[in-house]
Amino acid sequence: MLNKAAKPLVKLVDRYLPDPYIFVLLLTLVVLIAAVVAEHKTPLEVINYWGDGFWTLLSFSMQMLLVLVAGFMLASSPPIKKLLDMIAGFAKSAPQAIILVTLVSLVASWINWGFGLVIGALFAKALARRVKVDYRLLVASAYAGFVVWHGGLAGSIPLTIATAGHFTESQIGIIPTSETIFASFNLLLVAILFVVMPLVNRFMLPEEKDSIYVDPKVLNEPDAENAPSMLDADSGKDNSNRPADKLENSRLLGWSVGGAGLVYLGYYFWIQGGSLNLNLVNFLFLFLAILLHQTPRSLLTSLNEAIKGGAGIVIQFPFYAGIMAVMVQSGLAQSISEGFVAIASADSLPFWSFISAGIVNIFVPSGGGQWAVQAPIMLPAAQALGADVARVAMAVAWGDAWTNLIQPFWALPVLAIAGLKARDIMGFCLMQLMITGVIISIALSWF
């Protein structure tokens, strides 16, 4: 039944959804015009907001590029390829592959969102090499697990309000994770999604005549371990005795540097008691890749393949930074939030916070940035109405995670790894959005 319902959505999205770059250009124009019309700003003021904010995500852009590159290099190392293939071996049919990749993505995303994005996409490729399954739905299922990230261990909003000195501490104090991430309503919601999402994806599996498959040979990574230099290969000469080539093929060099990175991680986590964040995920992936590739040449061959998929991140993230700046500085994001607060009661505020956060997230796709915009509106409203502040905060968190399902911004690393375009998966993601929206709304309102 779900596959029949998803079929027209898939066709609609495939026909009309533009490339993510076109999407961000259109989104830019929509926000610029809306700021002028709705917030009564002059065109010059709005352009100034946009230009001033254009480069504010440079650091984050590099982090996301490393999520893609370091994750790809790690997965292309011989030991990880064997491990992913071994786990993929548990799936013997297309339905099993869909269920398995969804579960792996859910678990990984609940631990850390960056980890989930990379592992889900890489595992989808491993499954596609072994099982004949609609590749679009397989990758969409790998991305679907991302919906739980803000209710998980690395959720930026619950971790922020649990940290001393956060910017709203004077209003709400410190709210421990026992009232947010580990609250019964949140754990129950996560558990339900762990059951429902694999089933939703499985029942969206298209019929044989509508399925699109990928040639497993296309998904094979190059032999990074033995890849020669192009000039060496053309010359036919054996240059393996040159000092430079000995360094390129030195296992000792790779093991030494990779081992040093792991020593630091051990010190950071066990001695300093540090917590997992995006920089640490990238650090872990990078130094594991250095260690497992063993030789610098093997790693560099993998890097040359990985970097090809990073173009979208490099060019699009500055545009999203500009959009976020206009949304915040013009007051658009605040107006959206205030509009929903105006019709809310103590019982319905979590629901309306969730919906408003989902809308704002389309234009401000950053959990931390979104909280900075919505917290000054939602928290006083929660206190004035007598609503549960922790639940309202988690409602904003879940709204942020929810519409990520149809936000190309976050799908870019997954699409780059999988070799697909946004239109290939977004029809399925739209169905996931509708179903999860109902589930999350019920959980926030009545659990």
C-alpha positions as a printed Julia matrix, in Angstrom:
447×3 Matrix{Float64}:
  0.0     0.0     0.0
  2.74    2.48    0.93
  4.62    1.8    -2.28
  1.52    2.83   -4.25
  1.17    5.98   -2.15
  4.86    6.81   -2.55
  4.89    6.23   -6.31
  3.21    9.54   -7.31
  5.37   11.43   -4.8
  8.51    9.92   -6.31
  7.37   10.88   -9.81
  6.38   14.38   -8.71
  9.7    15.06   -7.01
 11.68   13.53   -9.86
  9.91   15.84  -12.29
  9.94   19.1   -10.37
 12.64   19.1    -7.68
 15.67   20.96   -8.99
 19.29   20.24   -8.23
 20.22   21.29   -4.65
 22.23   24.2    -6.06
 19.17   25.5    -7.95
 17.1    24.91   -4.81
 19.37   27.07   -2.66
 19.33   29.85   -5.27
 15.52   29.84   -5.33
 15.42   29.7    -1.53
 17.73   32.71   -1.41
 15.38   34.75   -3.6
 12.31   33.69   -1.6
 13.91   34.75    1.69
 15.2    38.05    0.31
 11.76   38.97   -1.04
  9.96   37.76    2.11
 12.21   39.88    4.33
 11.37   42.98    2.29
  7.62   42.3     2.1
  6.89   40.78    5.51
  9.41   42.59    7.69
  9.29   45.94    5.87
 13.05   46.08    5.35
 14.57   47.94    2.43
 16.13   45.81   -0.33
 19.54   47.26    0.5
 19.2    46.31    4.18
 18.29   42.74    3.26
 21.13   42.42    0.76
 23.47   43.7     3.46
 22.26   41.04    5.95
 22.82   38.41    3.28
 26.28   39.56    2.27
 27.5    40.01    5.85
 26.39   36.49    6.76
 27.56   34.75    3.6
 30.84   33.46    5.02
 29.78   32.7     8.59
 29.6    28.93    7.98
 33.12   28.5     6.59
 34.28   26.53    9.63
 31.18   24.34    9.55
 31.55   23.86    5.78
 35.03   22.44    6.33
 33.69   20.17    9.05
 31.02   18.83    6.71
 33.53   18.35    3.92
 35.65   16.31    6.33
 32.59   14.28    7.35
 32.36   13.23    3.72
 36.07   12.84    2.95
 37.23   11.2     6.18
 34.22    8.88    6.21
 34.82    7.84    2.62
 38.52    7.2     3.24
 37.74    5.11    6.31
 35.12    3.04    4.5
 37.42    2.42    1.53
 40.12    0.94    3.75
 40.36   -2.85    3.32
 39.32   -3.79    6.9
 36.22   -1.56    6.94
 35.16   -2.68    3.47
 35.32   -6.26    4.7
 33.37   -5.4     7.87
 30.6    -3.57    6.0
 30.38   -6.4     3.49
 30.17   -8.93    6.32
 27.26   -7.09    7.98
 25.62   -6.59    4.59
 25.76  -10.36    4.18
 22.94  -10.7     6.71
 20.55   -9.25    4.12
 19.44  -11.88    1.64
 16.62   -9.97   -0.05
 15.58   -6.43   -0.93
 13.16   -6.05    2.03
 15.85   -7.26    4.45
 18.36   -4.81    2.96
 15.96   -1.89    3.43
 15.2    -2.83    7.04
 18.86   -3.43    7.89
 20.17   -0.15    6.46
 17.42    1.8     8.24
 18.27    0.21   11.59
 22.0     0.81   11.16
 21.35    4.44   10.23
 18.99    4.96   13.19
 21.47    3.56   15.69
 24.43    5.48   14.24
 22.48    8.76   14.02
 21.21    8.43   17.59
 24.85    8.17   18.71
 26.09   11.07   16.58
 24.59   12.75   13.53
 27.85   12.98   11.56
 28.58    9.34   12.25
 25.06    8.41   11.13
 25.21   10.3     7.85
 28.43    8.66    6.73
 27.85    5.13    8.03
 24.32    5.0     6.61
 25.43    5.98    3.11
 28.48    3.71    3.1
 26.47    0.77    4.37
 23.86    1.37    1.67
 26.6     1.03   -0.95
 27.83   -2.18    0.66
 24.31   -3.62    0.56
 23.78   -2.56   -3.06
 26.89   -4.5    -4.04
 25.33   -7.7    -2.67
 21.55   -7.4    -2.96
 19.38   -6.42   -5.92
 17.33   -3.58   -4.42
 15.96   -0.23   -5.55
 19.01    1.96   -4.98
 17.01    5.17   -4.54
 14.97    3.77   -1.66
 18.05    2.12   -0.17
 19.83    5.48    0.07
 16.65    7.25    1.24
 16.39    4.63    4.0
 20.01    5.27    4.95
 19.2     8.98    5.24
 15.93    8.37    7.13
 17.75    7.42   10.33
 18.92   11.02   10.58
 15.45   11.96   11.9
 16.36   10.77   15.42
 19.63   12.64   15.79
 18.31   15.56   17.85
 16.65   13.18   20.27
 19.93   11.32   20.66
 23.24   11.51   22.47
 24.61   14.39   20.37
 21.46   16.54   20.27
 22.7    20.12   20.32
 19.67   21.72   22.03
 19.35   19.29   24.98
 23.13   19.31   25.46
 23.21   23.12   25.34
 20.58   23.62   28.05
 22.3    20.99   30.2
 25.57   22.94   30.12
 26.41   25.57   32.74
 26.62   29.07   31.31
 24.3    28.52   28.34
 22.7    31.71   27.03
 19.22   31.02   28.47
 20.41   29.85   31.9
 19.09   32.99   33.59
 15.6    32.13   32.31
 15.35   28.36   32.74
 18.42   27.34   34.71
 20.19   24.12   33.8
 17.94   21.32   32.52
 19.63   17.91   32.88
 19.51   15.37   30.07
 17.37   13.17   32.31
 14.52   15.58   31.49
 15.26   15.79   27.76
 17.26   13.06   25.99
 16.55   10.43   28.64
 13.02   11.58   29.51
 10.44    8.82   29.15
  8.5    10.62   26.4
 11.66   11.08   24.32
 12.92    7.51   24.78
  9.48    6.16   23.9
  9.37    8.32   20.78
 12.81    7.12   19.69
 11.79    3.49   20.32
  8.63    3.88   18.23
 10.62    5.38   15.35
 13.08    2.49   15.58
 10.15    0.14   14.96
  8.11    2.2    12.5
 10.8     3.62   10.18
 12.21    0.26    8.99
  8.66   -0.94    8.3
  7.68    2.26    6.48
 10.74    2.01    4.26
 10.23   -1.7     3.65
  6.62   -1.18    2.53
  7.63    1.66    0.21
  9.71   -0.83   -1.79
  8.65   -0.34   -5.42
  7.42   -3.19   -7.57
  9.95   -4.88   -9.83
  8.84   -2.92  -12.9
  9.21    0.4   -11.08
 12.51   -0.34   -9.33
 15.79    1.23  -10.36
 18.91   -0.79   -9.7
 22.59    0.06   -9.81
 25.36   -2.02  -11.31
 27.44   -3.3    -8.35
 30.61   -2.73  -10.38
 29.91    1.02  -10.4
 29.97    1.03   -6.58
 33.36   -0.63   -6.23
 35.99    1.72   -4.85
 39.4     1.74   -6.55
 42.15   -0.49   -5.23
 43.69    2.19   -3.06
 46.4    -0.12   -1.76
 47.99   -0.9    -5.11
 47.09    2.11   -7.26
 50.18    3.37   -9.09
 50.98    6.92  -10.1
 49.61    7.66  -13.57
 53.08    8.59  -14.81
 54.64    5.49  -13.29
 52.0     3.32  -14.91
 52.53    4.91  -18.32
 56.32    4.75  -18.21
 56.45    1.07  -17.37
 59.38    1.71  -15.04
 59.71    0.25  -11.57
 60.25    3.27   -9.34
 59.57    1.48   -6.07
 63.16    1.92   -4.9
 63.14    5.71   -5.02
 63.22    7.31   -1.54
 60.0     9.22   -2.25
 58.2     6.02   -3.26
 59.46    4.21   -0.2
 57.91    6.93    1.96
 54.62    6.73    0.02
 54.49    3.0     0.66
 55.77    3.12    4.23
 53.48    1.26    6.63
 55.57    2.49    9.56
 54.75    6.11    8.69
 51.01    5.44    8.51
 50.97    3.34   11.67
 52.98    5.93   13.64
 50.79    8.91   12.78
 47.56    6.94   12.98
 48.58    5.49   16.32
 49.39    8.96   17.68
 45.88   10.11   16.79
 44.31    7.17   18.63
 46.46    7.84   21.69
 45.12   11.39   21.77
 41.54   10.12   21.52
 42.13    7.71   24.38
 43.54   10.52   26.52
 40.67   12.85   25.59
 37.88   10.42   26.43
 39.28    8.4    29.34
 41.58   10.85   31.11
 39.93   14.19   30.37
 36.39   12.78   30.26
 35.62   14.58   26.99
 32.38   14.16   25.06
 31.74   13.24   21.44
 31.28   16.12   18.99
 31.64   16.65   15.25
 35.35   17.51   15.43
 36.02   14.34   17.39
 34.04   12.23   14.93
 36.09   13.65   12.07
 39.31   13.17   14.02
 38.38    9.56   14.75
 37.46    8.82   11.13
 40.6    10.5     9.76
 43.12    8.75   12.0
 41.42    5.39   11.74
 41.61    5.84    7.97
 45.33    6.66    8.18
 45.9     3.6    10.35
 43.79    1.16    8.35
 45.02    2.25    4.92
 48.5     1.63    6.33
 50.39    3.44    3.55
 50.15    7.13    2.57
 49.73    6.17   -1.09
 46.68    4.07   -0.33
 45.12    6.91    1.66
 45.83    9.53   -1.03
 44.29    7.35   -3.74
 41.14    7.11   -1.64
 41.23   10.87   -0.95
 41.3    11.65   -4.67
 38.05    9.7    -5.07
 36.43   11.13   -1.94
 37.01   14.78   -2.76
 35.07   14.54   -6.03
 31.81   14.46   -4.1
 32.52   17.6    -2.08
 31.69   20.23   -4.7
 28.1    20.67   -3.54
 29.15   21.33    0.04
 31.79   23.87   -0.97
 29.5    25.98   -3.15
 26.13   25.68   -1.36
 26.92   26.13    2.32
 27.82   29.84    1.98
 24.4    30.45    0.41
 22.71   28.79    3.39
 24.78   30.98    5.7
 23.45   34.04    3.88
 19.87   32.74    4.11
 20.25   32.12    7.84
 21.59   35.64    8.35
 18.59   37.19    6.57
 16.13   35.01    8.51
 17.62   36.02   11.86
 18.56   39.67   11.33
 15.43   40.68    9.43
 13.18   39.11   12.07
 11.57   36.56    9.71
 12.41   33.57   11.91
 11.14   35.41   14.97
  7.87   36.31   13.24
  7.24   32.69   12.26
  7.81   31.52   15.84
  5.67   34.29   17.34
  2.83   33.47   14.98
  2.57   29.93   16.31
  3.04   30.96   19.94
  0.08   33.34   19.6
 -2.35   30.44   19.02
 -0.83   28.04   21.57
 -1.96   26.9    25.01
  0.06   25.18   27.72
 -0.9    21.77   26.31
 -0.48   22.63   22.63
  2.72   24.69   22.86
  5.03   21.66   22.33
  3.11   20.79   19.15
  3.23   24.33   17.76
  6.89   24.64   18.76
  7.57   21.48   16.76
  5.72   22.75   13.68
  7.32   26.21   13.79
 10.78   24.67   14.25
 10.17   22.44   11.24
  9.33   25.46    9.09
 12.21   27.58   10.36
 14.61   24.67    9.79
 14.01   24.8     6.03
 15.64   28.23    6.05
 17.94   27.88    9.09
 19.21   24.27    8.84
 21.32   24.38   11.98
 20.21   23.04   15.35
 22.34   25.45   17.35
 21.52   28.44   15.15
 17.84   27.63   15.22
 17.79   27.43   19.03
 19.43   30.86   19.22
 16.53   32.21   17.12
 13.62   30.38   18.74
 14.65   30.07   22.4
 14.05   33.77   23.23
 10.46   33.34   21.97
  9.53   29.8    22.99
 10.96   29.82   26.52
  9.14   32.94   27.82
  5.96   31.6    26.17
  6.39   28.26   27.95
  6.87   29.98   31.29
  3.93   32.35   30.77
  1.59   29.51   29.76
  2.88   27.1    32.42
  4.05   24.59   29.8
  6.79   22.01   30.35
  9.97   23.9    29.38
 12.03   20.75   28.79
  9.34   19.33   26.51
  9.12   22.6    24.56
 12.9    22.58   24.09
 12.74   19.01   22.8
  9.85   19.97   20.52
 12.1    22.54   18.86
 14.84   19.9    18.64
 12.52   17.37   17.0
 11.17   20.01   14.6
 14.72   20.74   13.53
 15.43   17.05   12.91
 12.07   16.37   11.26
 12.29   18.61    8.19
 15.91   17.64    7.64
 14.29   14.73    5.78
 13.46   17.09    2.91
 16.29   19.61    3.34
 19.02   19.0     0.7
 21.51   20.85    2.94
 22.0    17.8     5.19
 21.59   15.23    2.44
 24.62   16.49    0.5
 27.21   14.21    2.17
 24.93   11.18    1.77
 24.2    11.98   -1.87
 27.88   12.57   -2.6
 28.88    9.21   -1.12
 26.02    7.36   -2.82
 26.44    9.1    -6.17
 22.8    10.22   -6.42
 20.92   13.48   -6.84
 18.42   14.92   -4.35
 15.48   14.2    -6.66
 16.37   10.5    -6.58
 15.53   10.11   -2.88
 13.3    13.04   -1.92
 10.04   11.42   -3.07
 10.56    8.65   -0.52
 11.75   11.19    2.05
  8.52   13.15    1.62
  6.5    10.08    2.62
  8.83    9.56    5.61
  8.29   13.21    6.55
  4.5    12.87    6.64
  4.5     9.68    8.7
  7.14   10.79   11.2
  5.41   14.16   11.53
  2.26   12.46   12.79
  4.19   10.21   15.19
  6.31   13.0    16.67
  3.3    15.3    17.04
  1.39   12.65   18.99
  4.41   11.88   21.18
  5.05   15.51   22.08
  1.38   16.17   22.8
  0.28   13.08   24.69
  3.17   10.88   25.84
